[in-house]
Amino acid sequence: MDIAIERTSRGIPVITENVPGSQNSGYMVVVNTGSRDETPDIFGISHLLEHTVFRGTKNRTSFQISKEAEGAGGEINAFTTKEFTAFYAVTLESTKKIVQDLIADIITNPLLTKDHVESEKKIVIQEISMYEQEPDVYIHELFDMAIWKDHELAHETAGTKYTVTGLDYKDVREYRESKYKIPNLTVVACGNINNNDVVNWAEKNFDNMSGGRENHRKKPAATTSSYMHRKREEDHCYIAMGFRAFDAQNTNRPALKLLSAILGSGSSSRLFQSVREEKTLVYSVYNTINQFTDAGTLVTCMSSTRKNVLEAIKTTAETYKSLKESGLLKGELQRSKNFVKGTLTRGIESTSNRLYSLAENSILTSKPESLDKRLELLDAVTDEDIMRVAENVIIPDRLNVVMLGNDVEDMKTFSIDQLDF
């Protein structure tokens, strides 16, 4: 299952992974623009545009798009991140021509009428409201605001209710004209596919989309520690605490992934055992890493009642300290390798997941890795690699803490200096 990288006649990258025996085919067009590429007057426009193209094209209504995709046994969808926007479809191998045509249609022929944009703004505003009412999701947006401060990576992907309300169809059309063209396009496909067929499809449909404006991004400056409280009227609190880490192209990425797993992936992880099982301070606790082309984070997320917030934060810091001072336990690294490898291999069995992973690696690193290569890199990580990464990332005066919840008496005078690690 080797990954092939080719280009169309006009230079569009075409990334493919043929999976022998697969019953499905997946196709994606990635636009190299996201929320970090927006100016304050158009925050949320990438996400709004992603929604609006499905309202209708020159050839199809919204209902026709859905009916054709589902009638072919497939699904068609899209998503927006901080660095790219993607439109994809996964379907039966026998009906791939139908979804290829659908994806091409919404990329090249969206109507983007005033009515379509105004209708979709109402949907997006409801989506923003929904996220704000899902604290376990919203805490991640708040953490990004805290750790990236005034940098573009701090932008909420969907924008705010205020900024989205201020957008109109002319803004959306202008944004598409400047961004949805070469050199910002990448085509990705996987499953039961033929490389030449994918390249031909890309050339036929997208090679005439030249004249786009390439994004020029500014790397985030170094930041110091901070604490932010966002009030929410309920007893339960949600906490995110973490550090700046490596970007997606850094060779330490596999070690960082394993360090994160050792700390907080699964119920046998250090944080689950120390914060939840031994001290019963939280309902949930887990670690995650987020990586971009030029930056990254290592984050611990928890939820607890108000009376346990400070003690949960302190215990998490103590767990960081224990790892740095005492090193890894016997067999701990191998268990984490197996855990991460198992998660990767199970996830990649889904064509949708494989397509997303292929696209993300292509955009963030410019050199997508096969599953075998990713497993090989994980296997090569040593105890010394983990400890070196921990020393370079888990640094007290670079810790950022965010709490989403009601007032907590113990946290009114909280300072990062209170933590011992």
DRENBA-401398 format. One line per 3 residues: number of its first residue (from 1); their letters; for each residue y, x, z of C-alpha. Coordinates in Angstrom, 1 decimal, decimal comma. Layout:
BEGIN
NUM> a> Y X Z  ... $
% end
This chain:
BEGIN
1> mdi> 0,0 0,0 0,0  2,5 2,6 -1,2  6,2 1,7 -1,4 $
4> aie> 7,8 2,2 -4,9  11,5 2,7 -5,4  12,9 2,2 -8,9 $
7> rts> 16,2 1,2 -10,4  17,3 -1,2 -13,0  19,3 -0,1 -16,1 $
10> rgi> 22,5 -0,7 -14,2  21,3 1,2 -11,1  20,2 -1,6 -8,7 $
13> pvi> 17,6 -0,3 -6,3  14,3 -2,2 -6,6  12,0 -1,6 -3,5 $
16> ten> 8,5 -2,9 -3,9  5,3 -2,9 -1,9  2,1 -4,2 -3,5 $
19> vpg> -0,4 -5,6 -1,0  -3,8 -5,9 -2,6  -5,6 -9,1 -1,7 $
22> sqn> -2,5 -10,9 -0,5  -2,2 -14,6 -1,5  1,6 -14,6 -1,2 $
25> sgy> 4,5 -13,0 -3,0  7,9 -12,4 -1,4  11,2 -11,7 -3,1 $
28> mvv> 14,6 -10,8 -1,6  18,0 -10,0 -2,8  20,0 -8,0 -0,2 $
31> vnt> 23,8 -7,8 -0,3  25,1 -4,7 1,5  27,8 -6,6 3,5 $
34> gsr> 27,8 -8,2 6,9  30,0 -9,0 9,9  31,1 -5,4 10,4 $
37> det> 32,7 -5,5 7,0  35,1 -8,4 7,7  38,7 -8,3 8,6 $
40> pdi> 40,1 -10,4 11,5  41,4 -13,1 9,2  38,0 -13,8 7,8 $
43> fgi> 35,6 -13,2 10,7  32,4 -15,1 10,0  32,8 -15,3 6,2 $
46> shl> 29,6 -13,4 5,4  27,6 -15,9 7,4  29,5 -18,9 6,1 $
49> leh> 28,9 -17,8 2,5  25,2 -17,2 3,2  25,0 -20,9 4,2 $
52> tvf> 27,2 -22,3 1,5  25,3 -21,0 -1,5  22,4 -23,4 -0,6 $
55> rgt> 24,7 -26,4 -1,0  24,3 -26,3 -4,8  24,4 -24,2 -7,9 $
58> knr> 25,4 -24,9 -11,5  21,7 -25,9 -12,2  20,5 -27,5 -8,9 $
61> tsf> 21,6 -29,6 -6,0  20,7 -28,6 -2,5  17,9 -31,1 -2,5 $
64> qis> 16,5 -29,8 -5,7  16,5 -26,2 -4,4  14,5 -27,3 -1,3 $
67> kea> 12,2 -29,6 -3,3  11,3 -26,9 -5,9  10,7 -24,2 -3,2 $
70> ega> 8,5 -26,4 -1,1  6,8 -28,0 -4,0  5,7 -24,5 -5,0 $
73> gge> 4,2 -24,0 -1,6  6,9 -21,6 -0,6  9,9 -21,3 1,7 $
76> ina> 13,4 -20,2 0,8  16,0 -19,0 3,3  18,6 -16,4 4,2 $
79> ftt> 20,1 -14,5 7,1  23,2 -12,5 7,9  23,3 -9,3 10,1 $
82> kef> 26,1 -7,0 11,0  25,4 -4,8 8,0  23,8 -6,9 5,3 $
85> taf> 23,1 -10,4 4,1  19,8 -11,3 2,5  18,4 -14,2 0,5 $
88> yav> 14,6 -14,5 0,1  11,7 -16,7 -0,8  8,0 -16,4 0,0 $
91> tle> 5,4 -18,4 -2,0  2,0 -18,5 -3,5  1,3 -15,8 -6,1 $
94> stk> 0,6 -18,5 -8,7  4,1 -20,1 -8,3  6,2 -16,9 -8,0 $
97> kiv> 8,2 -17,6 -11,2  9,6 -20,7 -9,5  11,0 -18,9 -6,5 $
100> qdl> 12,2 -16,0 -8,6  14,3 -18,5 -10,5  15,6 -20,2 -7,4 $
103> iad> 16,7 -16,9 -5,8  18,4 -15,8 -9,0  20,2 -19,1 -9,3 $
106> iit> 21,7 -19,2 -5,8  22,8 -15,5 -6,1  24,4 -15,8 -9,6 $
109> npl> 25,4 -19,5 -9,9  26,6 -21,0 -6,5  29,3 -23,6 -6,9 $
112> ltk> 31,1 -22,9 -3,7  33,2 -26,0 -4,0  35,8 -27,1 -1,5 $
115> dhv> 33,5 -29,9 -0,3  30,6 -27,6 0,0  32,5 -25,1 2,1 $
118> ese> 34,0 -27,7 4,3  30,7 -29,3 4,9  29,0 -26,0 5,8 $
121> kki> 31,8 -25,0 8,1  30,9 -28,0 10,3  27,2 -26,8 10,3 $
124> viq> 28,2 -23,3 11,2  30,5 -24,4 14,0  27,6 -26,4 15,5 $
127> eis> 25,4 -23,3 15,2  28,0 -21,2 17,0  28,1 -23,8 19,8 $
130> mye> 24,4 -23,9 20,0  24,2 -20,1 20,4  26,8 -20,2 23,1 $
133> qep> 24,6 -22,7 24,9  21,5 -20,5 24,6  22,4 -17,8 27,2 $
136> dvy> 19,3 -15,7 26,4  20,6 -15,3 22,9  24,3 -15,2 23,6 $
139> ihe> 23,9 -12,3 26,1  23,2 -10,0 23,1  26,4 -10,9 21,4 $
142> lfd> 28,3 -10,3 24,6  26,7 -7,0 25,1  27,7 -5,9 21,6 $
145> mai> 31,3 -6,9 22,4  31,2 -4,8 25,6  29,6 -1,6 24,2 $
148> wkd> 31,3 -1,5 20,8  34,7 -2,6 22,2  37,2 -2,8 19,4 $
151> hel> 34,9 -1,5 16,7  33,7 -3,8 13,9  30,1 -3,8 15,3 $
154> ahe> 31,5 -5,9 18,2  32,1 -8,8 15,8  30,1 -11,9 16,4 $
157> tag> 27,9 -12,3 13,3  28,8 -16,0 12,8  32,4 -15,5 13,7 $
160> tky> 34,1 -17,9 16,2  34,9 -21,6 16,0  38,5 -20,7 15,5 $
163> tvt> 38,0 -18,1 12,7  35,5 -20,2 10,8  37,8 -23,3 11,0 $
166> gld> 40,5 -21,2 9,3  38,4 -20,2 6,3  38,6 -22,1 3,0 $
169> ykd> 36,7 -22,2 -0,3  39,1 -19,8 -1,9  38,4 -17,2 0,8 $
172> vre> 34,7 -17,6 0,3  34,9 -17,3 -3,5  37,1 -14,2 -3,3 $
175> yre> 34,7 -12,6 -0,8  31,8 -13,3 -3,0  33,6 -11,9 -6,1 $
178> sky> 34,3 -8,6 -4,3  31,0 -8,1 -2,4  28,2 -9,9 -4,2 $
181> kip> 28,0 -7,4 -7,1  26,7 -3,9 -8,0  26,8 -1,5 -6,1 $
184> nlt> 26,1 -3,8 -3,2  22,9 -5,3 -4,4  19,3 -4,3 -3,6 $
187> vva> 16,1 -6,1 -4,7  13,1 -6,1 -2,5  9,6 -7,6 -3,1 $
190> cgn> 6,2 -7,4 -1,5  2,8 -9,0 -1,5  0,8 -9,8 -4,6 $
193> inn> 3,4 -8,5 -7,0  3,7 -6,3 -10,2  6,4 -3,6 -10,0 $
196> ndv> 7,4 -3,9 -13,7  7,7 -7,7 -13,3  10,1 -7,3 -10,4 $
199> vnw> 12,2 -4,7 -12,1  12,4 -6,9 -15,2  13,4 -9,9 -13,1 $
202> aek> 16,1 -7,9 -11,4  17,5 -6,5 -14,7  17,5 -9,9 -16,4 $
205> nfd> 19,3 -11,7 -13,6  21,5 -9,2 -11,7  22,3 -6,3 -14,0 $
208> nms> 25,4 -8,1 -15,3  26,9 -8,5 -11,8  28,9 -5,3 -11,8 $
211> ggr> 32,4 -4,6 -10,4  31,8 -5,0 -6,7  33,8 -3,3 -4,0 $
214> enh> 31,8 -0,9 -1,9  32,2 -1,0 1,9  33,7 2,0 3,6 $
217> rkk> 32,6 1,9 7,2  34,0 3,7 10,2  31,6 5,2 12,7 $
220> paa> 32,1 3,9 16,2  33,8 6,3 18,6  32,2 7,4 21,9 $
223> tts> 32,6 4,9 24,7  32,5 5,1 28,5  30,8 2,8 31,0 $
226> sym> 32,1 -0,7 31,6  31,2 -4,0 33,3  32,0 -7,4 31,8 $
229> hrk> 31,5 -10,9 33,3  31,6 -14,0 31,1  31,6 -17,1 33,3 $
232> ree> 29,1 -19,9 32,7  28,7 -22,9 35,0  25,1 -22,7 36,2 $
235> dhc> 23,1 -21,1 38,9  21,1 -18,8 36,7  22,5 -15,5 35,4 $
238> yia> 21,7 -13,4 32,4  22,3 -9,7 32,4  22,3 -7,0 29,7 $
241> mgf> 22,6 -3,4 30,6  22,2 -0,4 28,3  23,5 2,6 26,4 $
244> raf> 24,6 3,9 23,1  21,6 5,4 21,3  20,5 6,8 17,9 $
247> daq> 21,2 5,4 14,5  18,5 4,2 12,2  18,3 7,5 10,3 $
250> ntn> 17,9 9,7 13,3  14,6 11,6 13,6  14,3 10,5 17,2 $
253> rpa> 13,9 6,9 16,3  10,1 6,7 17,0  10,6 8,4 20,4 $
256> lkl> 13,4 5,9 21,2  11,2 3,0 20,3  8,4 4,3 22,6 $
259> lsa> 10,8 5,0 25,4  12,1 1,4 25,2  8,5 0,1 25,2 $
262> ilg> 7,6 2,2 28,3  10,6 0,8 30,1  10,4 -2,8 29,1 $
265> sgs> 7,8 -4,0 26,5  5,0 -6,2 27,9  4,0 -7,1 31,4 $
268> ssr> 2,6 -3,6 32,2  6,0 -1,9 31,4  7,9 -0,2 34,2 $
271> lfq> 10,7 -2,7 34,4  8,4 -5,8 34,4  6,4 -4,3 37,2 $
274> svr> 9,3 -3,0 39,4  11,9 -5,7 38,9  9,7 -8,8 38,4 $
277> eek> 6,3 -8,2 39,9  7,0 -6,0 42,9  10,4 -7,4 44,0 $
280> tlv> 10,3 -10,8 42,3  14,0 -10,5 41,4  14,0 -12,0 37,9 $
283> ysv> 12,2 -14,5 35,8  12,3 -12,3 32,7  13,0 -8,7 31,9 $
286> ynt> 12,5 -6,8 28,7  13,9 -3,9 26,7  15,1 -3,8 23,1 $
289> inq> 16,7 -1,4 20,7  19,3 -2,2 18,0  20,0 0,3 15,2 $
292> ftd> 22,5 0,5 12,5  23,3 3,0 9,7  25,6 5,0 12,0 $
295> agt> 24,9 3,8 15,6  22,4 2,2 18,0  21,7 0,8 21,4 $
298> lvt> 19,0 0,8 24,1  19,3 -2,4 26,1  17,6 -4,0 29,1 $
301> cms> 17,9 -7,8 29,4  17,1 -9,9 32,5  17,6 -13,4 33,9 $
304> str> 17,8 -14,2 37,6  19,4 -16,4 40,2  22,8 -15,4 41,5 $
307> knv> 21,6 -14,0 44,7  19,3 -11,5 43,0  21,7 -10,2 40,3 $
310> lea> 23,0 -7,1 42,0  19,6 -6,1 43,4  18,0 -6,6 39,9 $
313> ikt> 20,6 -4,3 38,4  20,1 -1,7 41,1  16,3 -1,8 40,7 $
316> tae> 16,6 -1,4 37,0  18,8 1,7 37,5  16,3 3,1 39,9 $
319> tyk> 13,6 2,6 37,4  15,6 4,6 34,8  16,0 7,3 37,4 $
322> slk> 12,3 7,4 38,3  11,3 7,9 34,7  13,9 10,7 34,2 $
325> esg> 13,0 12,5 37,4  9,2 12,1 37,6  8,3 12,0 33,9 $
328> llk> 5,5 9,9 32,4  2,4 8,8 34,1  -1,0 9,9 32,8 $
331> gel> -1,9 7,8 29,8  1,4 6,0 29,8  2,6 7,3 26,4 $
334> qrs> -0,7 6,5 24,7  -0,7 2,9 26,1  2,8 2,4 24,8 $
337> knf> 1,9 3,8 21,4  -1,0 1,4 21,1  1,2 -1,5 22,2 $
340> vkg> 3,9 -0,7 19,6  1,4 0,0 16,9  -0,4 -3,3 17,6 $
343> tlt> 2,9 -5,2 17,4  3,7 -3,5 14,1  0,4 -4,1 12,5 $
346> rgi> 0,2 -7,8 13,6  3,7 -8,5 12,4  3,2 -6,9 9,0 $
349> est> 0,4 -9,3 8,3  3,1 -11,9 7,6  4,6 -11,5 4,1 $
352> snr> 8,0 -12,7 5,5  7,9 -10,0 8,3  6,9 -7,3 5,8 $
355> lys> 9,7 -8,3 3,5  12,2 -8,2 6,2  11,0 -4,9 7,5 $
358> lae> 11,0 -3,4 4,0  14,6 -4,6 3,4  15,9 -3,4 6,8 $
361> nsi> 14,4 0,0 6,3  15,8 0,2 2,8  19,3 -0,7 3,8 $
364> lts> 19,6 1,2 7,1  17,8 4,4 6,1  17,8 4,5 2,3 $
367> kpe> 14,2 5,7 2,5  11,8 2,9 3,4  8,6 3,9 5,2 $
370> sld> 5,2 2,4 4,7  3,3 1,1 7,7  1,0 4,1 7,6 $
373> krl> 4,0 6,4 7,8  5,5 4,5 10,7  2,3 4,7 12,6 $
376> ell> 2,0 8,4 11,8  5,5 9,1 13,2  4,7 7,1 16,4 $
379> dav> 1,4 9,1 16,9  3,4 12,4 16,6  5,7 11,6 19,6 $
382> tde> 5,0 13,7 22,7  5,8 13,4 26,3  8,5 16,0 25,9 $
385> dim> 10,1 14,0 23,1  10,3 10,9 25,4  11,9 12,9 28,2 $
388> rva> 14,4 14,6 25,8  15,4 11,2 24,4  15,7 9,8 27,9 $
391> env> 18,0 12,6 29,0  20,2 12,1 25,9  20,5 8,3 26,1 $
394> iip> 20,1 7,2 29,8  23,4 8,6 31,0  25,1 6,9 34,0 $
397> drl> 28,7 7,2 32,8  27,8 5,6 29,5  26,1 2,5 31,0 $
400> nvv> 27,5 -0,9 30,0  26,6 -4,0 32,0  27,3 -7,6 31,1 $
403> mlg> 26,7 -10,7 33,2  26,7 -14,2 31,8  26,7 -16,7 34,6 $
406> ndv> 28,7 -18,2 37,5  30,6 -16,2 40,0  28,5 -13,9 42,1 $
409> edm> 30,0 -12,7 45,4  28,2 -9,3 45,3  29,4 -8,7 41,7 $
412> ktf> 33,1 -9,3 42,3  33,7 -5,6 43,2  30,8 -4,2 41,2 $
415> sid> 31,2 -0,8 39,7  28,8 1,4 37,7  29,4 4,1 40,3 $
418> qld> 27,4 1,9 42,8  24,2 2,7 40,8  22,1 5,7 41,6 $
421> f> 20,4 7,1 38,5 $
% end
